[in-house]
Every structure is written in C-alpha cells, then in structure tokens.
Amino acid sequence: MKKHAIIPVFIPHRGCPNDCVFCNQKAITARGSDVTPEDVRLTIEQYLPTLRGRGLETIELAFFGGSFTGIPLREQSAFLEVAAQYKSRGLIDKIHMSTRPDYITPEILDNLKKYDADTIELGVQSFDDEVLAKSGRGHTAEAVYQACELIKSRGFELGIQLMIGLPGDTPEKCIFSAIETVRIGPSIARLYPTIVLENTALYEMHKAGTYHPLTTEEAVSITKEMYRILDEAGINIIRVGLKSTDLISGSGTGRDHTAGHTYHPAFRQLVEGELAKEALELRLEKLLTGRYSGSDTLPGTALAGAALPGTTVVFSSSRESFSNMVGNGGCNRKYFESKYPYLKFRFSVDDRLPRNTYTAGLSCKSSKPRV
C-alpha cells in the first residue's frame, strides 16, 4: 500500500527567465495562468479529504513546474506561509520545491528554513559543461556543486534531476552525471530521457537536423545503467521518465505535443524490466552451470531439450516487481522462451523477496535448486 502522497502545486515558468532548449513549461504543466497563495490553499483543501483514512505516513506539498526560488522572495514567502500553516497544524508533513542550481543562495535558504521547508530538488540535468551550454541552461556544473553543498549544509533533503540525451550528450557523459550524483549523495533522484516538445528550440533543432533524439531503445540502455548506479548507492529514484499526464494530450498518449521518439508511457517499466531481465539471466546461467557442470553440453547455449526432460525454470519476485520481471508486454517472457527453447519458464510471486530482487529455480523430477 502506498504510504506517501503528494499535493502538487504547479507554478508554470515562474521565476525562470531562462529558456532551455528542451523546455515548454506550459505544455508540461498544462496550466498557463499565474498561481496565487489562495490557489495553494484551495489545492490543499481539495486534496486533503481524498487522503484521509488511507494510512499514509507522509503527505507532502510540492511546488512544481517552475523555478520556485527564482521568484521574488516576497512571493516565495507568501506561498510558503500557506504551506507552513498546514504543516504546523499537522495536516501536511513536508514542504517540497523544485528549482535551478543557480537560484540557490544563503538568503534564499534562510527564508526556506524560516517556513520549515524540507526538500529542494535541483534540475541539474547534466554535470557536463558542454551539455549544459548546448542546452541553454545558463550556468556551468560549478553552480550545481555549490548549490548542492549549500543545500546539504543547511540540513535540507536534496533531490537531483538528470536528463538523458540532451544536445552534446553521450552515454559516457550520462554515466559521469550518475557517478557525480552518487558522490554528492542526494536522498532522491529523477531520471528523464529528453523529450522533444513542440514550440521549443529543441524541436526546431530536430526539424533542422542538428539534433537527433535518442530512440526508446537507446534511452532505455543508457538510463538503466544510470539507474543501476544510483540504486546501488541507496538513492531513492522517485521517477523515471515523464508520465502521460505530465503532457497535454487530447488522446492521452502524450504525443500531441512531442516529436515522438523517446516518449513511452511506461518508460520506468522498460528500464526496470531490462534490469530484471539481466538479473534473471545471470541467475539462470549460474543455476544451469552449477546444475550441469559435469555435462558434455554447455548450459544456456547448445543444451539439447532432451537433456532436461520435464525441466521448468521458475523465476520469482515480489508482487510489486512481478510486472518488471515479466517485462512490458511480456517481453522478458518472450525473450527467455526464444533464447532457451529447450526450457520451460514459469513466473511466480514470492512476497518474501524484497522489491527488485529476483530468483531462479529448477522444477524437475530430482531436485529444485534455487539462486
């Protein structure tokens, strides 16, 4: 059961005079008008009745959609005052905002502390100066390092957002950004493959042939390696890819305002499914090699079906990870059945297993080893 809920307040393109090549804030937030402190109050009041009685551990108010700390300090305070009132009454637990690295100063952080804010997410996008410059970010990586140090030194929870496939990007640069993120040590992270939105400079670059979006397959391949690095470091990856509801779309596909390509409504499952497939195959090879190490055949390659009469490989995961284990559209199931036609496969739930942990076992006449 979900234990964390977010009350989102969208502040479209507020406080940000910068126009990054990929950014069309009005399309992303689906709201173009200014937001007032009273709107914040109304949003909270609208959400709270739907959250009561659900056994939630944390209710978080989050300012999204713009660069919150870039708006005038007086306006920030007006929004934060509303949030702080609800927090002091115990109706919400955390106050969260997204902003740019170059809009973090000691004065800004002191003001956030005054209103008991908790989490600051930075749209870092990349730690590579060339990528930042070609993407029109308006700052260098040094601003990122300084902002992260300030945020952590003041006791805020730090979040880092990274993008994959920006102009000038390479797989190596993306991996470097993931490694630097681990070195800094945020509590949370988001991974976003670059989406080409209409009415952006990136869209014009794409039409002119000076920018080529990643294919979905390329984006998954790079993102899964970044995910692995962050996850193994214990960083909570709270989002991978945009949801369809993050984009304006009459059809609900998210493609009405994009150039297609990298966008996929289940991008996180594609990434986690690839990681699951790799984990399962490692366990399968280990299982077969150990089981048939004395055989004349080579497990996992040329093993004849007749050598394993009645053998079924049982892959297991927690209920939460089952869809990743099977893969989007059953792609992992199809992969194993195609590559190992001499084996039968069964996918099962074992709720004793932690999330994103997978095992493989042999179900045959004589034994049932498991790894």
C-alpha positions as CSV (number, residue, x, y, z in Angstrom):
1,M,0.0,0.0,0.0
2,K,1.3,3.4,-0.9
3,K,2.4,5.3,2.2
4,H,3.4,8.6,0.6
5,A,1.2,11.2,-1.2
6,I,2.0,14.5,-2.9
7,I,-0.2,17.5,-3.2
8,P,1.2,19.2,-6.3
9,V,1.1,22.9,-6.9
10,F,2.2,23.9,-10.4
11,I,3.8,27.3,-10.9
12,P,4.4,27.4,-14.7
13,H,7.6,29.1,-15.8
14,R,7.6,31.4,-12.8
15,G,10.9,32.8,-11.6
16,C,12.8,31.5,-14.7
17,P,13.9,34.0,-17.3
18,N,16.0,31.2,-18.9
19,D,14.7,29.4,-21.9
20,C,16.4,26.0,-22.0
21,V,16.2,24.4,-25.5
22,F,14.0,21.5,-24.2
23,C,11.6,23.5,-22.1
24,N,8.0,24.3,-22.8
25,Q,6.7,24.7,-19.3
26,K,3.1,25.5,-20.4
27,A,2.9,22.1,-22.2
28,I,4.4,20.2,-19.3
29,T,2.3,21.8,-16.5
30,A,-0.9,22.1,-18.5
31,R,-1.5,25.4,-16.8
32,G,-0.6,28.8,-18.2
33,S,-2.0,31.3,-15.7
34,D,-0.4,32.7,-12.6
35,V,-0.9,30.9,-9.3
36,T,-1.7,32.8,-6.1
37,P,-1.3,31.8,-2.4
38,E,-5.1,31.4,-2.3
39,D,-4.8,28.8,-5.1
40,V,-2.3,26.9,-2.9
41,R,-4.8,26.9,-0.1
42,L,-7.6,25.7,-2.4
43,T,-5.4,23.0,-3.8
44,I,-4.6,21.7,-0.3
45,E,-8.2,21.8,0.7
46,Q,-9.2,19.9,-2.4
47,Y,-6.7,17.1,-1.9
48,L,-6.9,16.6,1.9
49,P,-10.3,14.9,2.0
50,T,-9.2,12.3,-0.5
51,L,-6.1,11.5,1.6
52,R,-7.7,11.0,5.0
53,G,-8.1,7.5,6.2
54,R,-5.6,5.9,3.8
55,G,-2.9,5.1,6.4
56,L,-0.4,7.5,4.8
57,E,2.9,8.0,6.5
58,T,3.7,11.2,4.7
59,I,1.7,13.9,2.9
60,E,3.9,16.3,1.0
61,L,3.1,19.7,-0.5
62,A,5.3,20.1,-3.6
63,F,5.8,23.2,-5.7
64,F,6.5,22.0,-9.3
65,G,6.6,23.4,-12.8
66,G,8.9,26.3,-12.4
67,S,12.0,27.6,-10.6
68,F,10.4,28.3,-7.2
69,T,13.4,30.0,-5.6
70,G,13.8,32.3,-8.6
71,I,10.5,34.2,-8.0
72,P,10.8,37.3,-5.7
73,L,11.5,36.4,-2.1
74,R,8.2,38.1,-1.0
75,E,6.2,35.9,-3.3
76,Q,8.1,32.8,-2.2
77,S,7.2,33.7,1.4
78,A,3.5,34.2,0.6
79,F,3.3,30.7,-0.9
80,L,5.4,29.2,1.9
81,E,3.3,30.9,4.6
82,V,0.2,28.9,3.4
83,A,2.2,25.7,3.4
84,A,3.7,26.3,6.8
85,Q,0.2,26.9,8.3
86,Y,-0.9,23.4,7.2
87,K,2.3,21.8,8.3
88,S,2.1,23.4,11.8
89,R,-1.4,22.0,12.2
90,G,-0.2,18.6,11.3
91,L,-2.2,18.4,8.1
92,I,0.8,18.0,5.8
93,D,4.2,16.6,6.8
94,K,6.7,18.0,4.3
95,I,7.2,21.0,2.0
96,H,9.0,20.4,-1.2
97,M,10.0,22.5,-4.2
98,S,11.9,22.2,-7.5
99,T,14.3,24.9,-8.7
100,R,17.5,25.6,-10.6
101,P,21.0,25.3,-9.2
102,D,21.8,29.0,-9.9
103,Y,18.8,30.1,-7.8
104,I,20.2,28.9,-4.5
105,T,21.8,31.4,-2.1
106,P,22.2,31.6,1.6
107,E,19.5,34.2,1.8
108,I,17.1,32.0,-0.1
109,L,17.8,29.0,2.1
110,D,17.4,31.0,5.3
111,N,14.0,32.0,4.1
112,L,13.0,28.4,3.3
113,K,14.2,27.4,6.8
114,K,12.0,30.2,8.3
115,Y,9.0,28.4,6.8
116,D,10.1,24.9,7.7
117,A,10.6,23.7,4.2
118,D,12.1,20.2,3.8
119,T,13.1,19.1,0.3
120,I,14.8,21.0,-2.5
121,E,15.1,19.3,-5.9
122,L,17.5,20.7,-8.3
123,G,17.1,20.5,-12.1
124,V,20.7,19.6,-12.6
125,Q,20.2,17.8,-16.0
126,S,23.9,17.2,-16.5
127,F,27.3,17.6,-14.9
128,D,28.9,18.2,-18.3
129,D,29.6,21.9,-19.2
130,E,29.3,21.3,-22.9
131,V,25.9,19.7,-22.5
132,L,24.7,22.5,-20.2
133,A,25.9,25.1,-22.7
134,K,24.3,23.5,-25.7
135,S,21.1,23.0,-23.8
136,G,20.9,26.7,-22.9
137,R,21.0,26.2,-19.2
138,G,22.8,29.4,-18.5
139,H,25.2,28.1,-15.8
140,T,28.1,25.6,-15.5
141,A,28.5,22.5,-13.5
142,E,30.2,24.5,-10.8
143,A,26.9,26.2,-9.9
144,V,25.5,22.7,-9.3
145,Y,28.2,21.7,-6.9
146,Q,27.9,24.9,-5.0
147,A,24.1,24.7,-4.7
148,C,24.2,21.0,-3.6
149,E,26.8,21.9,-0.9
150,L,24.8,24.8,0.4
151,I,21.5,22.8,0.5
152,K,23.0,19.8,2.3
153,S,25.0,22.1,4.8
154,R,21.7,23.8,5.8
155,G,20.0,20.4,6.6
156,F,17.6,20.2,3.7
157,E,16.8,17.0,1.9
158,L,18.4,17.2,-1.6
159,G,17.0,15.9,-4.8
160,I,18.7,15.8,-8.2
161,Q,17.0,15.5,-11.6
162,L,19.1,14.3,-14.5
163,M,18.2,14.2,-18.2
164,I,19.4,11.8,-20.8
165,G,20.1,12.6,-24.4
166,L,20.5,16.4,-24.4
167,P,22.4,18.2,-27.1
168,G,26.0,17.3,-26.9
169,D,25.3,14.3,-24.6
170,T,26.9,10.9,-24.8
171,P,26.4,7.7,-22.9
172,E,29.7,8.3,-21.1
173,K,28.6,11.8,-20.1
174,C,25.4,10.4,-18.7
175,I,27.2,7.8,-16.7
176,F,29.5,10.5,-15.4
177,S,26.5,12.5,-14.2
178,A,25.2,9.5,-12.4
179,I,28.5,8.9,-10.7
180,E,28.8,12.6,-9.7
181,T,25.2,12.4,-8.3
182,V,26.3,9.4,-6.1
183,R,29.4,11.4,-4.9
184,I,27.2,14.3,-3.8
185,G,24.7,11.9,-2.1
186,P,21.2,13.2,-2.6
187,S,18.3,11.5,-0.9
188,I,16.2,11.3,-4.1
189,A,16.7,11.4,-7.8
190,R,14.7,11.6,-11.0
191,L,15.8,10.3,-14.4
192,Y,14.2,11.9,-17.5
193,P,15.0,10.9,-21.1
194,T,14.9,14.1,-23.2
195,I,11.5,14.6,-24.9
196,V,11.3,16.8,-28.0
197,L,8.3,19.1,-27.3
198,E,6.7,21.3,-29.8
199,N,7.3,25.1,-29.5
200,T,10.8,24.6,-28.2
201,A,14.3,25.4,-29.6
202,L,15.0,21.7,-29.4
203,Y,12.0,21.0,-31.7
204,E,13.4,23.4,-34.3
205,M,16.9,21.8,-34.0
206,H,15.3,18.5,-34.6
207,K,13.4,19.7,-37.7
208,A,16.7,21.3,-39.0
209,G,18.5,18.0,-38.5
210,T,21.0,19.5,-35.9
211,Y,19.6,17.4,-33.1
212,H,18.7,13.7,-33.2
213,P,16.6,12.3,-30.3
214,L,17.5,9.0,-28.8
215,T,15.4,6.1,-29.8
216,T,13.5,4.5,-27.0
217,E,15.9,1.6,-27.1
218,E,18.9,3.9,-26.8
219,A,17.3,5.8,-23.9
220,V,16.5,2.6,-22.0
221,S,20.0,1.3,-22.5
222,I,21.6,4.5,-21.0
223,T,19.0,5.1,-18.3
224,K,19.2,1.5,-16.9
225,E,22.9,1.9,-16.3
226,M,22.4,5.3,-14.6
227,Y,19.5,3.7,-12.6
228,R,21.8,0.8,-11.5
229,I,24.5,3.2,-10.3
230,L,22.0,5.3,-8.2
231,D,20.1,2.4,-6.9
232,E,23.2,0.5,-5.7
233,A,24.2,3.7,-3.9
234,G,20.9,3.6,-2.0
235,I,19.4,6.7,-3.7
236,N,15.6,6.7,-3.9
237,I,14.8,7.0,-7.6
238,I,11.3,8.5,-7.4
239,R,10.7,9.0,-11.1
240,V,12.0,7.5,-14.4
241,G,10.5,9.2,-17.5
242,L,7.5,11.5,-17.8
243,K,4.0,10.3,-17.1
244,S,1.4,10.8,-19.9
245,T,-0.4,13.2,-17.5
246,D,2.7,15.4,-17.5
247,L,2.0,16.3,-21.1
248,I,-1.0,17.9,-22.7
249,S,-2.7,15.4,-24.9
250,G,-6.2,15.1,-26.2
251,S,-5.7,11.4,-26.8
252,G,-3.9,10.7,-23.5
253,T,-0.8,9.3,-25.3
254,G,1.4,12.3,-24.7
255,R,2.3,12.5,-28.3
256,D,0.2,15.5,-29.4
257,H,2.9,17.9,-28.2
258,T,6.0,15.8,-28.8
259,A,8.1,14.7,-31.7
260,G,7.6,11.1,-30.5
261,H,10.8,9.0,-30.4
262,T,11.9,8.8,-26.7
263,Y,8.5,9.2,-25.1
264,H,6.9,6.0,-23.7
265,P,4.1,5.9,-21.2
266,A,5.7,3.0,-19.3
267,F,9.3,4.1,-19.6
268,R,10.2,3.2,-16.0
269,Q,8.9,-0.3,-16.5
270,L,11.0,-0.6,-19.7
271,V,14.1,0.3,-17.6
272,E,13.3,-1.8,-14.6
273,G,12.3,-4.7,-16.9
274,E,15.7,-4.6,-18.6
275,L,17.4,-4.7,-15.2
276,A,15.2,-7.6,-14.2
277,K,16.0,-9.5,-17.4
278,E,19.7,-9.1,-16.8
279,A,19.4,-10.2,-13.2
280,L,17.3,-13.2,-14.2
281,E,19.7,-14.3,-16.9
282,L,22.7,-14.1,-14.6
283,R,20.8,-16.3,-12.1
284,L,19.7,-18.7,-14.8
285,E,23.2,-19.2,-16.2
286,K,24.6,-19.7,-12.7
287,L,21.8,-22.2,-12.0
288,L,22.4,-24.2,-15.2
289,T,26.1,-24.1,-14.9
290,G,26.1,-25.4,-11.4
291,R,23.4,-28.0,-12.1
292,Y,25.0,-29.4,-15.2
293,S,28.7,-28.6,-14.7
294,G,29.6,-32.2,-15.4
295,S,27.6,-32.4,-18.6
296,D,29.1,-32.5,-22.1
297,T,26.8,-29.8,-23.2
298,L,27.0,-26.1,-22.5
299,P,24.2,-24.7,-20.3
300,G,22.4,-21.7,-21.8
301,T,23.8,-22.2,-25.3
302,A,23.6,-25.6,-27.0
303,L,21.9,-27.6,-24.3
304,A,19.6,-30.0,-26.0
305,G,16.0,-30.2,-24.9
306,A,16.3,-33.9,-24.4
307,A,19.0,-33.4,-21.8
308,L,16.5,-31.7,-19.5
309,P,13.3,-33.8,-19.6
310,G,10.5,-32.2,-17.7
311,T,12.5,-29.2,-16.5
312,T,10.9,-25.9,-15.9
313,V,12.7,-22.8,-14.8
314,V,10.8,-20.9,-12.1
315,F,11.5,-17.1,-11.9
316,S,10.3,-15.4,-8.8
317,S,9.8,-11.9,-7.5
318,S,7.7,-9.9,-5.1
319,R,4.2,-9.0,-6.2
320,E,5.4,-5.4,-6.6
321,S,8.2,-6.4,-9.0
322,F,6.2,-9.0,-10.9
323,S,5.4,-6.8,-13.9
324,N,9.1,-5.8,-14.2
325,M,10.1,-9.5,-14.1
326,V,7.7,-10.5,-16.9
327,G,8.6,-7.3,-18.8
328,N,6.5,-4.7,-20.6
329,G,4.0,-6.5,-22.8
330,G,5.6,-9.8,-21.6
331,C,8.8,-9.0,-23.4
332,N,11.0,-10.8,-20.9
333,R,8.9,-13.9,-21.0
334,K,9.2,-13.9,-24.8
335,Y,13.0,-13.3,-24.6
336,F,13.7,-16.3,-22.5
337,E,11.3,-18.6,-24.4
338,S,13.0,-17.6,-27.6
339,K,16.6,-17.8,-26.4
340,Y,16.2,-21.0,-24.4
341,P,13.6,-23.1,-26.4
342,Y,14.7,-26.3,-24.7
343,L,13.5,-25.0,-21.3
344,K,10.0,-24.2,-20.0
345,F,9.5,-21.0,-17.9
346,R,7.2,-20.1,-15.1
347,F,6.9,-16.7,-13.4
348,S,5.8,-16.7,-9.8
349,V,5.2,-14.4,-6.9
350,D,7.2,-14.7,-3.7
351,D,6.4,-11.9,-1.3
352,R,9.3,-12.8,0.9
353,L,11.6,-11.2,-1.7
354,P,12.4,-7.5,-1.5
355,R,11.5,-5.2,-4.3
356,N,13.6,-5.6,-7.5
357,T,15.1,-8.9,-6.2
358,Y,14.7,-12.0,-8.4
359,T,15.4,-15.7,-8.0
360,A,15.6,-18.6,-10.4
361,G,14.9,-22.2,-9.6
362,L,14.7,-25.5,-11.4
363,S,11.5,-27.5,-11.1
364,C,12.3,-31.1,-12.3
365,K,12.0,-34.7,-11.2
366,S,15.0,-34.9,-9.0
367,S,15.8,-31.5,-7.5
368,K,14.8,-27.9,-7.1
369,P,17.9,-25.8,-6.7
370,R,17.4,-22.0,-6.4
371,V,19.6,-19.0,-6.7
